Amino acid sequence: MPEQWSPQAATEAVLAVTRWYAEQIRKEQQSGAGPERLKTLKDGMAVCVADLEALQDAGPEEASEIGARYAVRAQELEGQ
């Protein structure tokens, strides 16, 4: 049985990934990163924002799916 995520827990998971993107964007801007890298990071952050909006009206199933997806994404980003 898949793990159940409350909308609040899913929101916290999305916010953690959003913070990662914000920090990376800041670092890349300071280091003079190329526009492609910044676009990739900004696109990732835009997905987070869309999912945060979706969570406002999400039912338990959708919240669980989003939370689980972001738990995996957070682990992937930690390895970078």
N, CA, C and O atoms as a GROMACS GRO file, in nm:
protein
  320
    1MET      N    1   0.084  -0.118   0.000
    1MET     CA    2   0.000   0.000   0.000
    1MET      C    3   0.089   0.125   0.000
    1MET      O    4   0.180   0.135   0.082
    2PRO      N    5   0.063   0.218  -0.090
    2PRO     CA    6   0.144   0.340  -0.095
    2PRO      C    7   0.127   0.425   0.030
    2PRO      O    8   0.023   0.423   0.096
    3GLU      N    9   0.231   0.499   0.060
    3GLU     CA   10   0.228   0.587   0.177
    3GLU      C   11   0.125   0.697   0.156
    3GLU      O   12   0.114   0.752   0.046
    4GLN      N   13   0.050   0.730   0.261
    4GLN     CA   14  -0.049   0.836   0.254
    4GLN      C   15   0.013   0.967   0.300
    4GLN      O   16   0.084   0.971   0.401
    5TRP      N   17  -0.012   1.072   0.226
    5TRP     CA   18   0.039   1.205   0.257
    5TRP      C   19  -0.079   1.297   0.281
    5TRP      O   20  -0.172   1.301   0.200
    6SER      N   21  -0.077   1.370   0.389
    6SER     CA   22  -0.178   1.473   0.410
    6SER      C   23  -0.145   1.590   0.318
    6SER      O   24  -0.031   1.604   0.275
    7PRO      N   25  -0.243   1.674   0.287
    7PRO     CA   26  -0.212   1.792   0.206
    7PRO      C   27  -0.103   1.878   0.270
    7PRO      O   28  -0.019   1.935   0.200
    8GLN      N   29  -0.103   1.889   0.403
    8GLN     CA   30  -0.001   1.970   0.471
    8GLN      C   31   0.138   1.908   0.454
    8GLN      O   32   0.235   1.978   0.426
    9ALA      N   33   0.148   1.777   0.472
    9ALA     CA   34   0.278   1.710   0.456
    9ALA      C   35   0.327   1.719   0.312
    9ALA      O   36   0.446   1.739   0.287
   10ALA      N   37   0.236   1.704   0.217
   10ALA     CA   38   0.274   1.715   0.077
   10ALA      C   39   0.322   1.857   0.046
   10ALA      O   40   0.419   1.876  -0.027
   11THR      N   41   0.253   1.956   0.102
   11THR     CA   42   0.294   2.095   0.083
   11THR      C   43   0.434   2.118   0.137
   11THR      O   44   0.514   2.185   0.073
   12GLU      N   45   0.463   2.062   0.253
   12GLU     CA   46   0.597   2.077   0.311
   12GLU      C   47   0.703   2.012   0.222
   12GLU      O   48   0.813   2.065   0.208
   13ALA      N   49   0.669   1.897   0.163
   13ALA     CA   50   0.763   1.830   0.072
   13ALA      C   51   0.790   1.916  -0.051
   13ALA      O   52   0.904   1.928  -0.096
   14VAL      N   53   0.683   1.975  -0.107
   14VAL     CA   54   0.700   2.060  -0.224
   14VAL      C   55   0.782   2.184  -0.188
   14VAL      O   56   0.868   2.227  -0.264
   15LEU      N   57   0.754   2.241  -0.071
   15LEU     CA   58   0.828   2.360  -0.028
   15LEU      C   59   0.977   2.331  -0.009
   15LEU      O   60   1.061   2.416  -0.038
   16ALA      N   61   1.009   2.213   0.039
   16ALA     CA   62   1.150   2.176   0.056
   16ALA      C   63   1.221   2.173  -0.080
   16ALA      O   64   1.334   2.222  -0.092
   17VAL      N   65   1.156   2.118  -0.180
   17VAL     CA   66   1.216   2.114  -0.314
   17VAL      C   67   1.221   2.256  -0.372
   17VAL      O   68   1.317   2.292  -0.440
   18THR      N   69   1.118   2.335  -0.347
   18THR     CA   70   1.116   2.474  -0.394
   18THR      C   71   1.233   2.551  -0.336
   18THR      O   72   1.298   2.628  -0.406
   19ARG      N   73   1.260   2.531  -0.207
   19ARG     CA   74   1.374   2.599  -0.144
   19ARG      C   75   1.505   2.556  -0.208
   19ARG      O   76   1.596   2.637  -0.225
   20TRP      N   77   1.516   2.428  -0.243
   20TRP     CA   78   1.637   2.379  -0.309
   20TRP      C   79   1.656   2.454  -0.441
   20TRP      O   80   1.766   2.503  -0.469
   21TYR      N   81   1.551   2.463  -0.520
   21TYR     CA   82   1.561   2.534  -0.648
   21TYR      C   83   1.598   2.681  -0.625
   21TYR      O   84   1.684   2.733  -0.696
   22ALA      N   85   1.537   2.746  -0.529
   22ALA     CA   86   1.566   2.888  -0.502
   22ALA      C   87   1.712   2.907  -0.466
   22ALA      O   88   1.777   3.001  -0.512
   23GLU      N   89   1.765   2.818  -0.383
   23GLU     CA   90   1.905   2.826  -0.342
   23GLU      C   91   1.998   2.804  -0.461
   23GLU      O   92   2.098   2.874  -0.476
   24GLN      N   93   1.964   2.707  -0.546
   24GLN     CA   94   2.048   2.680  -0.662
   24GLN      C   95   2.045   2.797  -0.760
   24GLN      O   96   2.148   2.832  -0.817
   25ILE      N   97   1.928   2.857  -0.779
   25ILE     CA   98   1.918   2.973  -0.868
   25ILE      C   99   2.006   3.086  -0.815
   25ILE      O  100   2.078   3.150  -0.891
   26ARG      N  101   1.998   3.110  -0.684
   26ARG     CA  102   2.080   3.216  -0.624
   26ARG      C  103   2.228   3.189  -0.646
   26ARG      O  104   2.303   3.278  -0.687
   27LYS      N  105   2.271   3.066  -0.620
   27LYS     CA  106   2.412   3.030  -0.637
   27LYS      C  107   2.456   3.042  -0.782
   27LYS      O  108   2.564   3.094  -0.811
   28GLU      N  109   2.373   2.996  -0.872
   28GLU     CA  110   2.408   3.000  -1.014
   28GLU      C  111   2.415   3.145  -1.064
   28GLU      O  112   2.502   3.178  -1.144
   29GLN      N  113   2.325   3.230  -1.017
   29GLN     CA  114   2.328   3.370  -1.057
   29GLN      C  115   2.456   3.437  -1.007
   29GLN      O  116   2.516   3.517  -1.077
   30GLN      N  117   2.495   3.404  -0.885
   30GLN     CA  118   2.617   3.463  -0.829
   30GLN      C  119   2.742   3.416  -0.900
   30GLN      O  120   2.840   3.489  -0.911
   31SER      N  121   2.739   3.293  -0.950
   31SER     CA  122   2.858   3.238  -1.015
   31SER      C  123   2.859   3.266  -1.165
   31SER      O  124   2.954   3.228  -1.235
   32GLY      N  125   2.757   3.333  -1.215
   32GLY     CA  126   2.754   3.366  -1.357
   32GLY      C  127   2.720   3.248  -1.447
   32GLY      O  128   2.774   3.234  -1.556
   33ALA      N  129   2.629   3.164  -1.400
   33ALA     CA  130   2.589   3.045  -1.476
   33ALA      C  131   2.527   3.085  -1.610
   33ALA      O  132   2.477   3.196  -1.627
   34GLY      N  133   2.533   2.993  -1.702
   34GLY     CA  134   2.474   3.015  -1.833
   34GLY      C  135   2.323   3.018  -1.828
   34GLY      O  136   2.262   2.967  -1.733
   35PRO      N  137   2.262   3.076  -1.928
   35PRO     CA  138   2.116   3.090  -1.930
   35PRO      C  139   2.042   2.956  -1.936
   35PRO      O  140   1.930   2.946  -1.885
   36GLU      N  141   2.102   2.855  -1.995
   36GLU     CA  142   2.036   2.724  -2.002
   36GLU      C  143   2.019   2.663  -1.864
   36GLU      O  144   1.912   2.611  -1.831
   37ARG      N  145   2.123   2.670  -1.783
   37ARG     CA  146   2.116   2.615  -1.647
   37ARG      C  147   2.013   2.691  -1.565
   37ARG      O  148   1.934   2.629  -1.493
   38LEU      N  149   2.012   2.823  -1.575
   38LEU     CA  150   1.913   2.902  -1.500
   38LEU      C  151   1.772   2.870  -1.547
   38LEU      O  152   1.680   2.862  -1.465
   39LYS      N  153   1.754   2.853  -1.677
   39LYS     CA  154   1.622   2.820  -1.729
   39LYS      C  155   1.575   2.686  -1.674
   39LYS      O  156   1.459   2.671  -1.635
   40THR      N  157   1.664   2.589  -1.672
   40THR     CA  158   1.630   2.457  -1.619
   40THR      C  159   1.585   2.467  -1.473
   40THR      O  160   1.484   2.407  -1.434
   41LEU      N  161   1.658   2.542  -1.394
   41LEU     CA  162   1.624   2.559  -1.253
   41LEU      C  163   1.492   2.634  -1.236
   41LEU      O  164   1.409   2.597  -1.154
   42LYS      N  165   1.474   2.739  -1.314
   42LYS     CA  166   1.350   2.817  -1.304
   42LYS      C  167   1.229   2.736  -1.350
   42LYS      O  168   1.121   2.748  -1.294
   43ASP      N  169   1.248   2.653  -1.451
   43ASP     CA  170   1.140   2.565  -1.495
   43ASP      C  171   1.103   2.465  -1.385
   43ASP      O  172   0.985   2.437  -1.363
   44GLY      N  173   1.204   2.412  -1.317
   44GLY     CA  174   1.177   2.321  -1.206
   44GLY      C  175   1.101   2.390  -1.094
   44GLY      O  176   1.010   2.331  -1.034
   45MET      N  177   1.138   2.513  -1.066
   45MET     CA  178   1.067   2.588  -0.962
   45MET      C  179   0.923   2.617  -1.005
   45MET      O  180   0.833   2.615  -0.921
   46ALA      N  181   0.902   2.645  -1.132
   46ALA     CA  182   0.766   2.672  -1.181
   46ALA      C  183   0.676   2.550  -1.163
   46ALA      O  184   0.557   2.564  -1.134
   47VAL      N  185   0.731   2.431  -1.181
   47VAL     CA  186   0.654   2.308  -1.158
   47VAL      C  187   0.615   2.299  -1.011
   47VAL      O  188   0.502   2.261  -0.978
   48CYS      N  189   0.707   2.334  -0.924
   48CYS     CA  190   0.678   2.333  -0.780
   48CYS      C  191   0.563   2.429  -0.747
   48CYS      O  192   0.471   2.394  -0.673
   49VAL      N  193   0.568   2.548  -0.803
   49VAL     CA  194   0.463   2.647  -0.778
   49VAL      C  195   0.328   2.595  -0.826
   49VAL      O  196   0.227   2.610  -0.758
   50ALA      N  197   0.326   2.533  -0.943
   50ALA     CA  198   0.201   2.477  -0.996
   50ALA      C  199   0.148   2.367  -0.904
   50ALA      O  200   0.028   2.358  -0.881
   51ASP      N  201   0.237   2.284  -0.852
   51ASP     CA  202   0.194   2.177  -0.762
   51ASP      C  203   0.146   2.233  -0.628
   51ASP      O  204   0.053   2.179  -0.569
   52LEU      N  205   0.207   2.340  -0.580
   52LEU     CA  206   0.158   2.405  -0.458
   52LEU      C  207   0.016   2.456  -0.478
   52LEU      O  208  -0.068   2.444  -0.390
   53GLU      N  209  -0.009   2.513  -0.594
   53GLU     CA  210  -0.144   2.561  -0.626
   53GLU      C  211  -0.242   2.444  -0.633
   53GLU      O  212  -0.354   2.452  -0.583
   54ALA      N  213  -0.200   2.334  -0.696
   54ALA     CA  214  -0.286   2.217  -0.708
   54ALA      C  215  -0.320   2.159  -0.570
   54ALA      O  216  -0.430   2.108  -0.550
   55LEU      N  217  -0.225   2.166  -0.478
   55LEU     CA  218  -0.248   2.112  -0.344
   55LEU      C  219  -0.356   2.188  -0.267
   55LEU      O  220  -0.415   2.133  -0.173
   56GLN      N  221  -0.382   2.311  -0.303
   56GLN     CA  222  -0.483   2.389  -0.231
   56GLN      C  223  -0.621   2.325  -0.242
   56GLN      O  224  -0.702   2.337  -0.151
   57ASP      N  225  -0.647   2.258  -0.354
   57ASP     CA  226  -0.777   2.195  -0.375
   57ASP      C  227  -0.767   2.043  -0.385
   57ASP      O  228  -0.864   1.976  -0.422
   58ALA      N  229  -0.651   1.989  -0.354
   58ALA     CA  230  -0.628   1.846  -0.374
   58ALA      C  231  -0.701   1.761  -0.270
   58ALA      O  232  -0.713   1.797  -0.153
   59GLY      N  233  -0.750   1.650  -0.318
   59GLY     CA  234  -0.805   1.550  -0.228
   59GLY      C  235  -0.694   1.463  -0.174
   59GLY      O  236  -0.577   1.481  -0.210
   60PRO      N  237  -0.728   1.368  -0.089
   60PRO     CA  238  -0.626   1.282  -0.027
   60PRO      C  239  -0.540   1.205  -0.128
   60PRO      O  240  -0.420   1.191  -0.110
   61GLU      N  241  -0.603   1.156  -0.235
   61GLU     CA  242  -0.528   1.078  -0.334
   61GLU      C  243  -0.425   1.164  -0.407
   61GLU      O  244  -0.309   1.126  -0.421
   62GLU      N  245  -0.469   1.281  -0.452
   62GLU     CA  246  -0.378   1.370  -0.524
   62GLU      C  247  -0.267   1.421  -0.433
   62GLU      O  248  -0.152   1.431  -0.475
   63ALA      N  249  -0.300   1.454  -0.308
   63ALA     CA  250  -0.199   1.499  -0.212
   63ALA      C  251  -0.095   1.390  -0.189
   63ALA      O  252   0.024   1.418  -0.181
   64SER      N  253  -0.140   1.266  -0.178
   64SER     CA  254  -0.047   1.155  -0.158
   64SER      C  255   0.044   1.138  -0.278
   64SER      O  256   0.164   1.114  -0.263
   65GLU      N  257  -0.012   1.150  -0.397
   65GLU     CA  258   0.068   1.135  -0.518
   65GLU      C  259   0.173   1.245  -0.529
   65GLU      O  260   0.289   1.219  -0.561
   66ILE      N  261   0.133   1.368  -0.502
   66ILE     CA  262   0.226   1.480  -0.508
   66ILE      C  263   0.333   1.466  -0.400
   66ILE      O  264   0.451   1.486  -0.427
   67GLY      N  265   0.292   1.433  -0.279
   67GLY     CA  266   0.388   1.417  -0.170
   67GLY      C  267   0.491   1.309  -0.199
   67GLY      O  268   0.610   1.328  -0.176
   68ALA      N  269   0.445   1.196  -0.249
   68ALA     CA  270   0.536   1.086  -0.280
   68ALA      C  271   0.633   1.127  -0.392
   68ALA      O  272   0.752   1.096  -0.386
   69ARG      N  273   0.582   1.197  -0.492
   69ARG     CA  274   0.667   1.242  -0.603
   69ARG      C  275   0.776   1.336  -0.553
   69ARG      O  276   0.891   1.327  -0.596
   70TYR      N  277   0.740   1.426  -0.463
   70TYR     CA  278   0.839   1.522  -0.413
   70TYR      C  279   0.936   1.459  -0.313
   70TYR      O  280   1.049   1.505  -0.300
   71ALA      N  281   0.895   1.356  -0.244
   71ALA     CA  282   0.988   1.285  -0.157
   71ALA      C  283   1.100   1.223  -0.241
   71ALA      O  284   1.217   1.229  -0.205
   72VAL      N  285   1.061   1.163  -0.354
   72VAL     CA  286   1.159   1.105  -0.445
   72VAL      C  287   1.246   1.214  -0.506
   72VAL      O  288   1.368   1.200  -0.514
   73ARG      N  289   1.183   1.323  -0.548
   73ARG     CA  290   1.258   1.434  -0.610
   73ARG      C  291   1.359   1.493  -0.514
   73ARG      O  292   1.472   1.525  -0.553
   74ALA      N  293   1.320   1.508  -0.388
   74ALA     CA  294   1.412   1.563  -0.286
   74ALA      C  295   1.534   1.474  -0.272
   74ALA      O  296   1.646   1.524  -0.260
   75GLN      N  297   1.514   1.342  -0.273
   75GLN     CA  298   1.627   1.250  -0.263
   75GLN      C  299   1.718   1.262  -0.385
   75GLN      O  300   1.840   1.257  -0.373
   76GLU      N  301   1.657   1.276  -0.502
   76GLU     CA  302   1.736   1.291  -0.625
   76GLU      C  303   1.820   1.419  -0.620
   76GLU      O  304   1.937   1.419  -0.656
   77LEU      N  305   1.759   1.528  -0.574
   77LEU     CA  306   1.829   1.656  -0.569
   77LEU      C  307   1.940   1.657  -0.465
   77LEU      O  308   2.042   1.722  -0.485
   78GLU      N  309   1.921   1.585  -0.356
   78GLU     CA  310   2.026   1.577  -0.253
   78GLU      C  311   2.152   1.515  -0.308
   78GLU      O  312   2.263   1.547  -0.265
   79GLY      N  313   2.136   1.425  -0.405
   79GLY     CA  314   2.252   1.356  -0.464
   79GLY      C  315   2.327   1.441  -0.565
   79GLY      O  316   2.432   1.399  -0.614
   80GLN      N  317   2.276   1.558  -0.596
   80GLN     CA  318   2.342   1.643  -0.696
   80GLN      C  319   2.445   1.733  -0.634
   80GLN      O  320   2.510   1.811  -0.703
   0.00000   0.00000   0.00000
